[in-house]
């Protein structure tokens, strides 16, 4: 239906008009009004600006190519005029090669396309009473002053229909369609107007003209400078207010004026829903950060009472325990007290508070997602995006251009055009899926490369590091071979991640373009899924390796396990790999935040500064608003996609591995407080104004967040069970510290270190792994670094797992099952109790539907009844005159 209506309203799909029949824009000179948003007559508003370089002044292309480009542009502009748009061209003030074509949509065009696009417009004022929140007095302290940004009147709305024009709330035709809606309609036309025909294939759309360089830019205008109010009395200076009350750093602790972002019709719903989600996520992080800091402080306060750490640092216990070499030949024996400092740090993160926080985060993420659904439902109603996808979203021009195949619609039993057959679709999906798996395997290969680096470099650090720092015992406590390997590998992993991100961005876009999704929402959802899969493997694979694989399959000193038949598998610290996982998370999360801020803020700032410096010599000239905006940076085709991706990856770090790093929510909170203002600052000061777009929700990110929330319960349970040392300590405390397994009279942690480090006979070393440096003392045994819990040498089952090991395995599995089921049960109860849509929002939706039916449909019935009544009266009168007897 939409396509049929497009053919009626856009009548230019035919042969190209001849040169003499082409319509051209009206040429005018700049009127020295820098803040004007209107044509030179001061009446017609500028809804869009097209920028191109005068072909006669180009020197980089052949003359024939310049003629072809000029011809396409002239045909395109002529077709725009044929569609009812009005164009006005002005030469640049600073660069005479540039031409600015200003586009205006008259009232008739706006009405026609508003009906085609099913744009919702106001019917009447919202007459439902609003109930004030109990915390309204508190939130007022953080809200924007209503005297500066006044809240707008709420309206009930309905899809626009020209035949029911009188039923809509129209005070002024010039303001009925706000600037954002006008820009949306004009961009819709620009994306569908034809400019050439080749081999019976129509070429159309501003996007293709931009890609081929025929136009250099296309954008709606900002309404003012962000530094000062507009000098034009007809301009509300919304950009200036947004910068001062929203994007300025002084507002870092203020609530966002979301209603102003959208309801004043400046940025549109897509921008609004992103900042609404980011603000809601940041507010929820406040609770998680407070609990995480409390758990961290609990670990700090209790670390001095950590019995097993005291035993490691005790010269009479840890000082007498000699550990086996951690690599073949070049490594030597070492004393357990070397790990004293790391064991103290480990006590902070590997404590009972970590378990409490992991359970809390499993429940917190459920509250976050459920309350966000409620908030999202409110925004859908307030911003008129309910049922948007079914009514308003149009087919992508790239999809329409490829619709060369005809199929029968099973529902309508009518023919419709599609870009590929069922077999073609199957081939495309197979190719795309294979490409995705190939690149994911490539990411895994890079992770394997990092692991090989760790294994090989550990040999070097183990052989050389102790020699270079032998005279500085204080440094040696902190700069161990494990620490040096972990930190350098984490840094290299971070660099590799950043490089791969650039590659996979291009790959994901190419694959999605090849898929040819039907609508923009389908395109973004498909791209979102691919990019997240790539980023998930890229960012999290190293963390998963440290948490669940490192130190788990290493054998024992007499029979180590080798990678690729050459590299001996890595071992964990005697306290486990939890501290190394914390280090990896801190480096990646911190480095990612710093890198993203540099990339997002400094790059556009530097580019704009270079552009301003290049025009410094001509700065005395008065420059119009459209030329100021042209020299800003374009927002990019994907818009907010990378902002969402950045935050969702951060959400994964906050939830998936939070059991090892309770300060992650605090770091995320600090980053997000800055992120909101930085993103707002970029939009209002460094980028051209985006084309306002509709968005019903956060799209494919919602199921991704739900998937992360489910996976987070499993990963945190497994981190506590397999990565931390909590379960072995609990098993020792309750079972193996007292008879029949232990010798203590009461439950205690004393003797834990001595009973969990397996004993190995030095004489049992194989020649391939025997260290070069012989043991100088009289001791004939060494201790296994990791807690593998094996029988000592001389036992009939020497070096096999003992009963303690199987108790620990059973306890770990039981813990995972119990923790998962408890949290999932609580999540289910919370999801059931909290409805996705509040009763207040349901009432508003029902009231709006009732009014739509009453105002739009019942009025039609009244008109029909009135008309039929008149016809009936005429029929009755005619019948009476026919059968009435004649007067004598």
C-alpha positions in Angstrom: 0.0 0.0 0.0 2.8 2.4 0.9 4.6 1.7 -2.4 1.4 2.3 -4.4 0.9 5.6 -2.6 4.5 6.6 -3.3 3.9 6.1 -6.9 1.0 8.4 -6.8 2.8 11.1 -4.8 6.1 10.7 -6.5 5.2 10.8 -10.2 8.8 11.0 -11.5 9.5 7.3 -12.0 9.6 7.5 -15.8 11.9 8.6 -18.5 14.3 11.4 -17.8 13.0 14.8 -18.8 14.9 16.7 -21.5 17.4 19.4 -20.7 15.0 22.2 -21.6 12.2 20.8 -19.4 14.3 20.6 -16.2 13.3 22.8 -13.3 16.1 24.6 -11.6 16.4 26.1 -8.1 15.9 29.8 -7.6 19.3 31.6 -7.2 19.7 34.2 -4.5 22.5 36.0 -2.8 23.2 35.7 1.0 21.3 38.5 2.8 23.8 38.9 5.6 21.5 37.4 8.2 23.7 34.7 9.8 21.0 33.2 12.1 18.2 33.1 9.6 16.5 29.7 9.1 14.3 30.9 6.2 14.6 31.5 2.5 15.4 35.0 1.5 11.8 36.0 1.6 11.8 35.3 5.4 8.6 33.2 5.1 9.5 29.7 3.9 11.4 27.7 6.5 14.6 25.8 5.5 13.8 22.1 6.1 17.0 20.6 4.6 20.3 21.7 3.0 22.1 20.0 0.1 25.7 20.9 -0.6 27.6 20.3 -3.8 30.7 21.6 -5.6 30.2 23.6 -8.7 31.2 21.2 -11.6 32.6 24.1 -13.7 35.2 24.7 -11.0 36.2 21.1 -10.4 39.7 20.2 -11.6 40.0 16.6 -10.3 37.6 14.9 -12.8 37.4 14.6 -16.5 35.1 17.0 -18.3 32.8 14.1 -19.4 32.5 12.9 -15.8 31.7 16.4 -14.6 28.9 16.7 -17.2 27.4 13.4 -16.1 27.5 14.5 -12.5 25.9 17.8 -13.3 23.2 16.1 -15.4 22.3 13.7 -12.6 22.2 16.6 -10.1 20.0 18.7 -12.3 17.6 15.9 -13.0 17.4 15.1 -9.2 16.7 18.7 -8.3 14.1 19.0 -11.1 12.4 15.9 -9.8 12.4 17.4 -6.3 10.6 20.4 -7.6 8.2 18.2 -9.5 7.4 16.5 -6.2 6.3 19.9 -4.7 9.5 20.9 -2.9 10.8 24.4 -3.2 14.6 24.9 -3.7 16.7 28.0 -3.3 20.4 28.0 -4.2 23.1 30.3 -2.7 26.9 30.3 -3.3 29.2 29.8 -0.3 30.6 32.9 1.4 33.9 31.3 2.3 34.5 29.0 -0.7 33.1 30.0 -4.1 33.2 26.4 -5.4 30.5 25.3 -2.9 26.8 25.7 -3.6 24.1 25.4 -0.9 20.7 24.3 -2.0 18.0 25.0 0.6 14.9 22.9 0.6 11.4 23.9 1.8 8.4 21.6 2.0 5.0 23.5 1.5 1.9 22.7 3.5 0.4 20.5 0.8 3.5 18.3 0.5 3.8 18.0 4.3 0.1 16.9 4.6 0.4 14.4 1.7 3.5 12.7 3.0 2.5 12.8 6.7 -0.5 10.6 5.6 1.8 8.3 3.6 4.2 8.0 6.5 1.4 7.6 9.1 2.9 10.3 11.3 0.9 10.9 14.5 -0.3 14.4 15.1 -2.1 16.0 18.0 -5.9 15.6 18.4 -6.6 17.4 21.7 -5.0 18.1 25.0 -4.3 15.2 27.4 -7.1 15.5 30.0 -6.0 12.6 32.2 -4.9 13.7 35.7 -1.2 13.0 36.5 -0.3 11.7 39.9 2.8 13.2 41.5 5.5 10.8 42.6 6.3 10.6 46.3 9.9 11.4 45.5 9.0 14.4 43.3 10.3 16.9 45.9 13.7 15.1 45.9 14.0 14.7 42.1 13.1 18.4 41.7 16.6 19.2 43.1 18.2 17.5 40.1 15.8 18.6 37.4 16.3 21.4 34.9 14.6 24.6 36.0 11.1 24.7 34.4 11.4 28.5 34.0 14.3 27.9 31.6 13.0 24.9 29.8 9.2 24.9 30.0 7.4 21.5 29.8 5.1 21.3 26.8 1.4 20.5 26.8 0.7 16.8 26.3 -1.7 15.8 23.5 -3.6 12.7 22.5 -2.5 11.8 19.0 -3.6 9.8 15.9 -2.1 9.1 12.5 -2.6 12.1 10.2 -5.3 12.0 7.6 -6.0 14.9 5.2 -9.7 14.2 5.0 -9.9 14.6 8.8 -7.9 17.7 8.9 -10.5 19.6 10.9 -10.3 17.1 13.8 -6.6 17.8 14.5 -5.4 20.4 16.8 -4.2 23.1 14.4 -3.5 26.6 15.8 -1.0 27.6 13.1 -0.2 25.8 9.9 3.4 27.0 10.1 4.0 25.3 13.5 1.6 22.3 13.2 4.5 20.3 11.7 7.5 20.9 14.0 11.0 21.2 12.5 11.9 17.6 13.3 8.8 16.3 11.5 9.4 18.5 8.5 13.0 17.3 8.3 11.8 13.7 8.4 9.3 14.2 5.6 11.8 16.0 3.4 14.5 13.3 4.0 11.8 10.7 3.1 11.3 12.4 -0.3 15.0 13.0 -0.8 15.7 9.2 -0.3 13.1 8.2 -3.0 13.4 10.7 -5.8 15.0 9.4 -9.1 18.0 10.9 -10.8 18.9 8.4 -13.5 17.9 5.3 -15.4 20.4 2.7 -16.6 19.5 -0.6 -18.2 15.9 -0.1 -17.1 17.0 0.1 -13.5 16.1 3.3 -11.7 18.7 5.1 -9.6 17.4 7.2 -6.8 18.0 8.6 -3.4 20.3 11.2 -1.7 22.4 8.5 -0.1 23.7 7.2 -3.5 24.3 10.8 -4.6 26.4 11.4 -1.5 28.3 8.1 -1.9 29.2 9.0 -5.5 30.3 12.6 -4.6 27.6 14.4 -6.6 26.6 16.0 -3.3 29.1 16.6 -0.6 26.6 16.8 2.3 22.9 16.8 3.1 21.6 17.7 6.6 18.9 19.7 8.5 20.0 22.9 10.2 20.7 23.6 13.8 18.5 26.4 14.9 21.2 28.6 16.5 24.7 28.8 17.7 25.4 26.8 20.9 27.3 29.7 22.4 24.6 32.4 22.3 21.0 33.0 21.6 19.9 33.5 18.0 19.4 37.0 16.7 16.4 35.9 14.7 13.2 36.6 16.7 11.5 33.6 15.0 14.1 31.2 16.3 13.6 29.5 19.8 17.4 28.8 20.2 16.7 25.3 21.3 20.3 24.3 20.6 21.6 27.0 22.9 19.3 25.8 25.7 20.3 22.2 25.2 24.0 23.0 25.5 23.5 25.2 28.5 21.1 23.0 30.5 22.1 19.5 29.2 25.4 19.2 27.5 27.5 21.6 29.7 29.8 19.8 32.2 28.2 21.8 35.1 25.1 19.6 34.6 26.9 16.3 35.3 24.7 15.5 38.3 21.5 16.9 36.9 18.7 14.8 35.4 18.4 15.0 31.6 15.6 17.1 30.1 14.4 14.2 28.0 11.1 15.8 27.2 13.0 18.8 25.8 15.2 16.5 23.7 12.1 15.1 22.0 9.0 17.0 22.8 10.5 20.3 21.7 11.0 18.3 18.5 14.7 18.9 18.2 16.6 15.5 18.0 13.8 13.0 17.6 12.8 9.8 19.3 15.8 7.8 18.4 18.2 10.2 20.1 15.8 10.5 23.0 15.4 6.7 23.6 19.2 6.3 23.7 19.7 9.0 26.3 16.7 7.8 28.3 18.2 4.3 28.4 21.7 5.5 29.2 20.3 7.8 32.0 18.2 5.0 33.4 21.2 2.6 33.3 23.4 5.1 35.0 20.8 5.7 37.8 20.6 2.0 38.4 24.3 1.7 38.5 24.3 4.0 41.5 22.8 1.2 43.7 25.1 -1.4 42.3 28.2 0.9 42.8 27.2 1.5 46.5 26.9 -2.2 47.2 30.1 -3.0 45.3 32.1 -0.4 47.3 30.7 -1.8 50.5 31.8 -5.3 49.5 35.2 -4.0 48.6 35.5 -2.2 51.9 34.5 -5.4 53.7 37.3 -7.2 51.9 39.8 -4.5 52.9 38.7 -4.6 56.5 38.9 -8.3 56.8 42.1 -9.0 54.8 44.2 -8.8 58.0 42.1 -11.6 59.5 42.6 -13.8 56.4 44.2 -16.9 58.0 45.4 -18.5 54.8 47.1 -15.3 53.7 48.8 -15.1 57.1 50.1 -18.6 56.6 51.5 -17.7 53.2 53.3 -14.7 54.7 54.4 -16.5 57.9 58.2 -17.3 57.6 57.6 -20.4 59.8 54.9 -21.7 57.4 55.1 -20.1 54.0 58.8 -19.4 54.4 59.5 -23.1 54.8 57.3 -24.2 51.8 59.4 -24.7 48.7 57.4 -24.6 45.4 58.1 -26.6 42.3 59.3 -24.8 39.2 56.6 -23.3 37.0 58.3 -24.1 33.7 60.7 -26.6 32.2 64.4 -26.4 32.8 65.0 -22.7 33.0 62.7 -22.1 36.0 63.9 -22.8 39.5 62.5 -23.6 42.9 61.0 -20.7 44.8 59.6 -19.8 48.2 55.9 -19.5 48.8 56.4 -16.2 50.7 57.1 -14.5 47.4 53.3 -14.5 46.8 52.6 -12.8 50.1 51.6 -9.4 48.7 49.4 -11.0 46.0 47.7 -13.2 48.6 46.8 -10.1 50.7 45.3 -8.4 47.6 43.5 -11.6 46.8 41.8 -11.6 50.3 40.1 -8.3 49.3 38.4 -9.7 46.2 38.1 -13.4 47.2 35.9 -12.9 50.3 32.4 -13.6 51.5 31.4 -10.1 50.3 32.2 -11.2 46.8 29.6 -14.0 47.0 27.0 -11.6 48.4 27.7 -9.1 45.6 27.5 -11.8 42.9 24.1 -12.8 44.1 23.0 -9.2 44.4 24.1 -8.4 40.9 22.1 -11.4 39.5 19.0 -9.8 41.1 19.9 -6.2 40.3 20.1 -6.9 36.6 16.6 -8.3 36.7 15.3 -5.2 38.4 17.1 -3.1 35.8 15.6 -4.8 32.8 12.1 -5.0 34.2 11.9 -1.4 35.3 13.4 -0.4 32.0 10.6 -2.1 30.2 8.1 -0.1 32.2 10.0 3.1 31.5 10.2 2.2 27.9 6.5 1.7 27.7 5.9 5.1 29.1 8.2 6.7 26.6 6.5 4.8 23.7 3.2 6.4 24.6 4.6 9.9 25.4 6.6 10.0 22.2 3.9 8.4 20.0 5.9 5.4 19.0 3.3 2.7 20.0 2.7 0.5 17.0 5.2 2.6 15.1 6.9 -0.3 13.3 3.6 -1.6 12.0 2.4 1.7 10.7 5.2 4.2 9.9 8.4 2.5 9.0 9.1 2.5 5.3 11.1 0.2 3.1 14.8 1.1 2.6 15.5 2.6 -0.8 18.4 0.1 -1.3 15.9 -2.7 -0.9 13.4 -1.1 -3.3 16.0 -0.7 -5.9 16.8 -4.4 -6.0 13.1 -5.6 -6.2 13.3 -7.3 -9.5 11.7 -10.7 -8.7 7.9 -11.3 -8.4 6.4 -13.6 -5.9 2.8 -14.4 -4.7 1.9 -13.1 -1.2 0.2 -16.0 0.5 -2.0 -13.7 2.6 -3.2 -11.2 0.1 -2.9 -13.5 -2.9 -1.4 -10.7 -4.9 2.0 -10.3 -6.6 4.7 -8.4 -4.8 8.3 -7.5 -5.7 11.2 -8.9 -3.8 15.0 -8.5 -4.3 15.7 -12.3 -4.4 14.0 -15.7 -4.6 13.7 -18.2 -1.8 16.8 -20.0 -3.1 18.7 -16.7 -3.4 17.8 -15.8 0.1 19.0 -19.2 1.3 22.4 -18.7 -0.5 22.8 -15.3 1.0 22.1 -16.5 4.5 24.5 -19.4 4.1 27.2 -17.1 2.9 26.7 -14.6 5.6 26.6 -17.2 8.4 29.8 -18.8 7.1 31.5 -15.4 6.9 30.5 -14.7 10.5 31.8 -18.0 11.8 35.1 -17.5 9.8 35.8 -14.1 11.4 34.8 -15.4 14.9 37.4 -18.2 14.4 39.9 -15.6 13.4 39.3 -13.7 16.7 39.7 -17.0 18.6 43.0 -17.5 16.7 44.2 -14.1 17.9 43.4 -15.2 21.5 45.3 -18.4 21.0 48.2 -16.2 19.8 48.1 -14.2 23.1 48.1 -17.5 25.1 51.2 -18.7 23.2 52.8 -15.3 24.0 52.0 -15.8 27.7 53.5 -19.3 27.7 56.7 -18.3 25.9 57.3 -15.0 27.7 56.7 -16.6 31.1 59.8 -18.7 30.4 61.9 -15.6 29.7 60.6 -13.7 32.8 61.1 -16.7 35.0 64.7 -17.1 33.8 65.8 -13.4 33.6 63.6 -11.4 35.9 64.9 -12.8 39.2 68.5 -12.1 38.1 67.9 -8.5 37.2 66.1 -7.6 40.5 68.0 -9.9 42.8 69.3 -6.9 44.7 66.0 -5.2 45.3 63.9 -7.5 47.4 61.1 -5.0 47.8 60.5 -4.9 44.0 60.7 -8.6 43.8 57.7 -9.0 46.0 55.5 -7.2 43.5 57.2 -7.9 40.1 56.9 -11.6 39.9 57.1 -13.6 36.6 53.3 -14.2 36.9 52.6 -10.4 37.4 54.9 -9.3 34.5 53.4 -11.9 32.2 49.8 -11.0 33.1 50.2 -7.2 32.8 52.1 -7.3 29.4 49.7 -9.9 28.0 46.7 -7.8 29.1 48.2 -4.7 27.4 48.9 -6.6 24.2 45.4 -8.1 24.3 43.9 -4.6 24.6 45.9 -3.4 21.6 44.8 -6.4 19.5 41.2 -5.9 20.6 41.3 -2.2 19.4 42.8 -3.2 16.0 40.4 -6.0 15.4 37.5 -3.7 16.3 38.3 -1.5 13.3 38.5 -4.6 11.0 35.3 -6.2 12.2 33.3 -3.0 11.9 34.0 -3.0 8.1 33.3 -6.7 7.8 30.0 -6.5 9.7 28.8 -3.7 7.5 29.7 -5.5 4.3 27.9 -8.7 5.3 24.8 -6.8 6.4 24.8 -4.8 3.1 25.0 -8.1 1.2 22.0 -9.5 3.2 19.9 -6.5 2.0 17.5 -6.1 5.0 14.0 -4.7 4.1 13.7 -1.8 6.6 16.2 0.4 8.5 15.2 -1.3 11.8 15.9 -4.7 10.2 19.2 -3.4 9.0 20.3 -2.1 12.3 19.1 -5.2 14.2 21.1 -7.4 11.8 24.2 -5.3 12.1 23.8 -5.1 15.9 23.7 -8.9 16.2 26.8 -9.4 14.0 28.8 -6.6 15.7 27.9 -7.8 19.2 29.0 -11.3 18.3 32.3 -10.1 17.1 32.8 -7.7 20.0 31.7 -10.4 22.5 34.3 -12.8 21.4 36.9 -10.0 20.9 36.5 -8.4 24.3 35.5 -11.3 26.5 37.5 -14.3 25.2 40.6 -13.4 27.1 38.6 -13.0 30.3 36.9 -16.4 29.7 40.2 -18.0 29.2 41.7 -16.7 32.5 38.5 -17.4 34.4 37.7 -20.9 33.2 40.6 -22.4 31.3 43.9 -21.1 32.7 45.4 -23.4 35.3 42.6 -26.0 34.9 44.4 -28.5 32.7 48.0 -28.5 33.7 48.7 -32.0 34.9 51.3 -32.1 37.7 55.1 -31.5 37.9 55.9 -35.0 36.9 53.5 -35.1 34.0 52.7 -31.6 32.7 50.3 -30.8 29.9 51.7 -29.0 26.8 50.2 -26.6 24.3 51.0 -27.5 20.7 53.3 -30.2 22.0 55.8 -27.5 22.9 54.5 -24.9 25.4 53.8 -26.0 29.0 50.3 -25.0 30.0 50.0 -22.0 32.4 49.5 -22.4 36.1 47.6 -20.2 38.4 48.9 -18.5 41.5 48.5 -20.5 44.7 45.5 -18.4 45.4 43.9 -19.0 42.0 43.6 -16.9 38.9 41.0 -14.5 40.4 43.5 -11.7 40.9 44.8 -12.0 37.3 41.2 -11.9 36.1 40.7 -8.7 38.1 43.9 -7.2 36.5 42.7 -8.1 33.0 39.3 -6.5 33.6 40.8 -3.3 35.1 43.1 -2.9 32.1 40.5 -3.6 29.5 37.6 -1.6 31.1 39.9 1.4 31.9 41.8 1.3 28.6 38.5 1.0 26.7 37.0 4.0 28.4 40.0 6.2 27.8 40.4 5.1 24.2 36.7 5.6 23.4 36.7 9.1 25.0 39.8 10.1 23.0 38.2 8.7 19.8 34.8 10.2 20.3 35.8 13.6 21.6 39.2 14.6 20.4 38.9 13.5 16.8 35.8 15.6 15.9 37.2 18.5 18.0 40.5 18.4 16.2 38.9 18.1 12.8 36.6 21.1 13.5 39.5 23.1 14.9 41.5 22.4 11.7 38.5 23.5 9.6 38.1 26.7 11.6 41.9 27.5 11.4 41.9 27.0 7.6 39.1 29.6 7.3 40.7 32.0 9.8 41.8 34.4 7.1 38.2 34.8 6.0 36.8 35.0 9.5 35.8 38.7 9.1 33.0 37.7 6.7 29.5 37.1 8.0 28.7 33.4 7.5 25.2 31.9 7.3 23.9 29.2 9.6 23.9 26.6 6.8 27.6 27.2 6.2 28.5 27.0 9.9 26.7 23.6 10.1 28.4 22.3 6.9 31.8 22.7 8.6 30.7 20.5 11.5 31.4 16.7 11.4 28.8 14.3 9.9 27.2 12.0 12.4 27.7 8.9 10.3 25.3 6.4 8.7 25.0 4.3 11.8 24.3 7.2 14.1 24.1 6.0 17.7 25.0 2.4 17.0 28.5 2.7 18.4 27.3 4.5 21.5 24.9 1.6 22.2 27.6 -1.0 21.5 30.1 0.7 23.8 27.5 0.7 26.7 26.4 -2.8 26.1 30.0 -4.1 26.1 30.4 -2.2 29.4 27.2 -3.8 30.7 28.8 -7.2 30.0 31.9 -6.4 32.0 29.8 -5.1 34.9 27.6 -8.2 35.0 29.5 -11.2 33.6 32.7 -10.9 35.7 31.5 -8.8 38.6 32.4 -11.6 41.1 36.1 -10.9 40.5 35.8 -7.1 40.4 33.2 -5.5 42.7 34.4 -2.0 41.8 33.3 -2.5 38.2 29.9 -0.8 38.7 31.6 2.2 40.3 34.0 2.6 37.4 31.1 2.2 35.0 29.0 4.8 36.9 31.9 7.4 36.8 32.4 6.7 33.1 28.6 7.0 32.3 28.2 10.3 34.2 30.9 11.7 31.8 29.6 9.7 28.8 26.1 11.3 29.0 27.5 14.8 28.9 30.2 14.0 26.4 27.7 12.5 24.0 25.4 15.5 24.5 28.3 17.9 24.0 29.2 16.1 20.8 25.7 16.3 19.4 25.2 19.9 20.2 28.6 21.4 19.4 30.7 19.1 17.1 28.2 17.3 14.8 25.7 18.4 12.2 22.1 17.9 13.3 20.9 14.4 12.7 17.8 13.7 10.7 15.2 13.1 13.4 14.1 9.5 13.3 11.5 7.4 15.0 12.4 4.5 17.4 10.0 2.4 19.3 12.6 0.9 21.7 16.3 0.1 21.9 15.9 -2.5 19.2 18.0 -5.7 19.2 20.0 -4.4 22.2 17.0 -5.4 24.4 17.3 -9.2 23.8 21.1 -8.9 23.9 20.9 -7.4 27.4 18.5 -10.1 28.5 20.9 -12.8 27.2 23.8 -11.2 29.1 21.7 -11.1 32.2 21.0 -14.8 32.0 24.6 -15.7 31.1 25.9 -13.5 34.0 24.3 -15.8 36.6 26.2 -18.8 35.2 29.6 -17.0 34.7 29.6 -15.5 38.2 28.6 -18.8 39.8 31.4 -20.5 37.9 33.9 -17.8 38.8 33.2 -18.3 42.5 33.3 -22.1 42.1 36.2 -22.6 39.8 38.3 -19.4 39.7 38.2 -18.3 43.3 39.4 -20.3 46.3 36.2 -19.9 48.3 34.8 -23.4 47.9 38.0 -25.3 48.8 38.3 -23.1 51.9 34.7 -23.8 52.9 35.2 -27.5 52.4 38.4 -27.5 54.5 36.8 -25.4 57.2 33.7 -27.6 57.6 35.1 -31.0 56.8 38.9 -31.4 56.5 40.0 -29.2 59.5 38.4 -31.6 62.0 38.4 -35.4 62.4 38.3 -37.8 60.7 40.2 -35.9 58.0 41.8 -33.2 60.1 43.6 -33.0 63.4 42.1 -29.8 64.9 39.5 -30.0 67.7 37.2 -27.3 66.2 36.5 -25.8 62.8 39.4 -23.6 61.7 41.3 -22.4 58.7 44.7 -23.1 60.3 46.7 -25.6 58.3 44.8 -24.8 55.1 47.9 -23.9 53.0 49.9 -26.9 54.1 47.1 -29.4 53.5 46.1 -28.1 50.0 49.5 -27.8 48.3 50.3 -31.3 47.0 53.7 -32.8 47.6 56.0 -33.8 44.7 59.3 -35.8 44.9 62.1 -34.0 43.1 63.6 -37.2 41.9 60.4 -37.9 39.9 61.1 -35.0 37.5 61.4 -36.1 33.9 64.5 -35.2 32.0 62.5 -32.8 29.7 61.3 -30.8 32.6 64.0 -31.1 35.2 65.4 -27.7 36.2 69.0 -26.8 35.3 69.7 -25.4 38.7 69.8 -28.2 41.2 68.3 -28.0 44.7 71.1 -27.1 47.1 69.3 -28.0 50.3 68.6 -31.4 51.9 64.9 -31.2 51.0 63.8 -33.9 48.6 60.2 -32.6 47.8 58.6 -29.5 46.5 55.0 -28.3 46.6 52.7 -28.1 43.6 51.8 -24.4 42.8 48.1 -24.9 42.2 45.7 -26.7 44.4 45.3 -30.0 42.6 44.8 -32.0 45.8 46.8 -35.2 45.1 48.2 -38.1 47.1 51.8 -37.6 48.2 54.7 -39.6 46.9 55.0 -43.1 48.5 51.2 -43.5 48.7 49.8 -46.5 46.8 47.9 -44.0 44.6 50.6 -41.4 44.5 49.9 -38.2 42.4 46.3 -39.3 41.9 43.4 -37.1 43.2 42.6 -37.6 46.9 39.3 -37.6 48.7 39.6 -33.9 49.4 39.6 -33.2 45.6 36.3 -35.1 45.1 34.7 -33.3 48.0 35.7 -30.0 46.5 34.4 -30.9 43.0 31.1 -32.1 44.5 30.8 -28.9 46.5 31.5 -26.7 43.5 28.9 -28.4 41.3 26.4 -28.2 44.2 27.1 -24.5 44.7 26.6 -23.7 41.0 23.3 -25.6 40.9 22.0 -24.0 44.1 23.1 -20.5 43.2 21.8 -20.6 39.7 18.4 -22.0 40.7 18.0 -19.6 43.6 18.8 -16.5 41.5 16.8 -17.7 38.5 13.8 -18.4 40.8 14.1 -14.9 42.3 14.4 -13.4 38.7 11.3 -15.3 37.7 9.3 -14.0 40.7 10.5 -10.4 40.0 9.6 -10.6 36.3 6.2 -11.9 37.2 5.4 -9.3 39.9 6.6 -6.3 37.9 4.3 -5.7 34.9 5.9 -4.4 31.7 3.4 -1.6 31.3 2.1 0.4 34.3 -1.6 0.9 34.9 -1.2 4.7 34.3 0.3 4.1 30.8 -2.4 1.5 30.0 -5.1 4.1 30.9 -3.5 6.7 28.6 -3.3 4.3 25.7 -7.0 3.3 26.1 -8.0 6.9 26.4 -6.2 7.8 23.2 -7.7 4.9 21.2 -11.2 5.9 22.5 -10.7 9.5 21.4 -9.3 8.4 18.0 -12.4 6.4 17.4 -14.7 9.1 18.6 -13.1 12.0 16.8 -12.1 10.4 13.5 -14.7 7.6 13.0 -17.8 8.7 14.7 -17.6 12.1 13.0 -17.6 10.3 9.7 -20.7 8.3 10.8 -22.5 11.5 11.8 -21.7 13.0 8.4 -23.0 9.9 6.6 -26.2 9.9 8.8 -26.7 13.6 8.1 -26.2 13.1 4.4 -28.5 10.1 4.3 -31.1 12.0 6.3 -31.2 14.8 3.7 -31.5 12.2 0.9 -34.3 10.4 2.8 -36.2 13.7 3.2 -35.9 14.4 -0.5 -37.2 10.9 -1.3 -40.1 11.3 1.1 -41.0 14.8 -0.3 -40.8 13.4 -3.8 -43.1 10.5 -2.9 -45.5 12.8 -1.1 -45.7 15.1 -4.2 -46.3 12.1 -6.4 -49.1 10.5 -4.5 -50.8 13.7 -3.2 -54.2 14.2 -5.0 -54.4 17.2 -7.3 -56.5 20.2 -6.1 -59.7 20.6 -8.0 
